[in-house]
Amino acid sequence: MSRPKLWAGLAVLFAAGALTGVVGMWLYGNTDRMNRSDQGPAAKQERIMKRLTQELSLTTQQQTDIEPVVRRAHLAVLELRFSHQAEVERILTQGMAELKPKLSPEQQAGLDRLYAELQQRWHASRNYVQAQRQAMPRP
């Protein structure tokens, strides 16, 4: 076999491997995002419990004992995030205003759509926090 054919074969093999890696990572990233994005904060709390259970090999009794602690901590983190929500929205609005002139009209519409989706998730999280506050037993 001649050297040019060998190098061409290696280049094709490398390109095929790189393409497979790129497509695989894209599929993995999209699957992960699709599985998590529409489930809201309640699903995040469930994922936290599942991970703790798996990583720490929790017994059923331990799961029962720590679930209220995880729920309270998760709720406290969400409440902290929402206490700074006005500041977060101000920063994002300023950043978007700086971005938009650098984007095409179609890209600007896409940015607006992404921000609207983010606001919907925030709204769902606020509703979740309110429902959890009402459902928690008073000390």
Backbone torsions as a table, in degrees:
resi	resn	phi	psi	omega
1	MET	NA	140.1	-178.0
2	SER	-82.5	158.1	-179.3
3	ARG	-61.3	-43.3	179.2
4	PRO	-59.9	-38.7	178.2
5	LYS	-67.0	-39.1	178.1
6	LEU	-62.0	-47.9	179.6
7	TRP	-64.7	-39.4	178.2
8	ALA	-63.8	-42.4	177.9
9	GLY	-62.5	-43.3	177.6
10	LEU	-64.1	-39.4	178.4
11	ALA	-64.1	-41.9	178.5
12	VAL	-64.9	-43.4	178.5
13	LEU	-61.1	-44.4	178.3
14	PHE	-62.2	-45.9	-179.2
15	ALA	-62.6	-40.7	179.0
16	ALA	-63.9	-41.1	178.4
17	GLY	-65.7	-42.6	179.4
18	ALA	-64.3	-43.8	179.2
19	LEU	-62.7	-42.1	177.9
20	THR	-61.4	-42.1	178.7
21	GLY	-63.7	-43.4	-180.0
22	VAL	-63.7	-48.0	-179.8
23	VAL	-63.8	-41.7	178.9
24	GLY	-61.8	-44.6	179.5
25	MET	-66.9	-37.5	177.8
26	TRP	-62.8	-45.8	179.0
27	LEU	-63.1	-43.4	179.2
28	TYR	-62.1	-46.1	-179.6
29	GLY	-63.2	-42.8	-179.9
30	ASN	-70.0	-38.0	178.4
31	THR	-63.9	-45.2	179.7
32	ASP	-61.4	-44.6	-179.1
33	ARG	-67.2	-42.3	-179.6
34	MET	-65.4	-36.5	-178.9
35	ASN	-71.8	-25.0	-174.7
36	ARG	-103.3	-32.7	-167.2
37	SER	-68.6	-33.6	-174.0
38	ASP	-94.5	4.1	-174.4
39	GLN	-97.0	-15.7	173.4
40	GLY	76.9	-173.6	-173.8
41	PRO	-68.4	-29.1	178.3
42	ALA	-63.7	-39.4	178.5
43	ALA	-66.6	-34.4	178.9
44	LYS	-64.1	-42.4	178.2
45	GLN	-62.4	-40.3	177.5
46	GLU	-63.2	-40.4	178.3
47	ARG	-64.7	-37.0	177.9
48	ILE	-62.7	-47.1	179.5
49	MET	-62.7	-43.0	-179.6
50	LYS	-61.9	-43.5	-179.2
51	ARG	-66.6	-43.6	177.3
52	LEU	-60.1	-43.5	-179.5
53	THR	-60.7	-45.0	-178.4
54	GLN	-71.8	-49.5	-174.3
55	GLU	-68.2	-33.9	-176.3
56	LEU	-103.7	0.4	-178.7
57	SER	52.2	53.2	-177.9
58	LEU	-70.3	142.4	173.2
59	THR	-77.7	168.4	178.5
60	THR	-60.9	-41.0	179.2
61	GLN	-64.3	-41.7	178.4
62	GLN	-63.7	-40.4	177.9
63	GLN	-60.2	-44.5	179.5
64	THR	-62.8	-39.5	-178.3
65	ASP	-71.1	-37.6	-174.8
66	ILE	-92.0	-15.1	-177.6
67	GLU	-56.8	-44.2	177.5
68	PRO	-63.5	-32.8	178.7
69	VAL	-67.6	-44.7	178.7
70	VAL	-63.1	-41.9	179.9
71	ARG	-61.7	-45.9	180.0
72	ARG	-64.5	-43.4	-179.3
73	ALA	-65.2	-42.4	178.7
74	HIS	-62.1	-43.5	178.6
75	LEU	-63.5	-41.1	179.5
76	ALA	-63.9	-39.5	178.4
77	VAL	-64.8	-43.1	178.1
78	LEU	-63.0	-42.1	178.7
79	GLU	-62.8	-40.4	177.1
80	LEU	-62.1	-44.7	179.4
81	ARG	-60.2	-43.3	-178.4
82	PHE	-73.0	-22.5	176.5
83	SER	-68.2	-20.2	177.8
84	HIS	-107.6	12.8	-173.9
85	GLN	-60.8	-41.2	-179.0
86	ALA	-60.9	-41.0	179.0
87	GLU	-66.7	-41.6	178.5
88	VAL	-61.3	-46.0	-179.2
89	GLU	-64.7	-37.3	177.5
90	ARG	-62.7	-45.4	-179.7
91	ILE	-63.7	-44.0	179.5
92	LEU	-65.4	-40.7	178.6
93	THR	-62.5	-42.7	177.8
94	GLN	-63.9	-44.4	179.0
95	GLY	-62.5	-40.4	178.9
96	MET	-66.0	-39.2	178.7
97	ALA	-62.5	-34.3	177.7
98	GLU	-75.5	-32.1	-179.0
99	LEU	-74.6	-42.9	-170.3
100	LYS	-53.4	-42.3	179.5
101	PRO	-62.5	-20.1	-179.2
102	LYS	-89.3	-2.7	-175.8
103	LEU	-111.0	156.0	174.0
104	SER	-74.1	164.3	177.8
105	PRO	-56.1	-38.3	178.6
106	GLU	-66.3	-40.5	178.6
107	GLN	-67.5	-37.3	176.8
108	GLN	-61.9	-42.3	177.8
109	ALA	-63.4	-39.5	177.4
110	GLY	-63.9	-40.7	177.3
111	LEU	-63.3	-42.8	177.2
112	ASP	-60.9	-40.2	179.4
113	ARG	-64.6	-44.3	179.0
114	LEU	-61.5	-40.7	179.5
115	TYR	-67.3	-38.4	177.6
116	ALA	-63.4	-39.5	177.3
117	GLU	-64.4	-40.4	177.6
118	LEU	-62.0	-43.0	178.7
119	GLN	-63.7	-36.3	176.8
120	GLN	-63.8	-41.2	177.9
121	ARG	-64.6	-40.5	177.2
122	TRP	-61.5	-42.0	179.9
123	HIS	-62.6	-44.1	178.4
124	ALA	-62.5	-39.6	178.7
125	SER	-65.7	-40.3	177.3
126	ARG	-61.8	-43.6	177.8
127	ASN	-61.7	-39.8	178.3
128	TYR	-62.2	-45.8	-179.7
129	VAL	-60.5	-45.5	179.3
130	GLN	-61.9	-43.6	179.7
131	ALA	-64.9	-39.7	179.7
132	GLN	-68.2	-39.0	176.9
133	ARG	-59.2	-44.2	-178.9
134	GLN	-68.1	-33.1	-176.2
135	ALA	-82.1	-19.6	-177.4
136	MET	-72.8	137.3	176.2
137	PRO	-67.6	143.0	-179.9
138	ARG	-82.6	134.6	178.0
139	PRO	-72.8	NA	NA
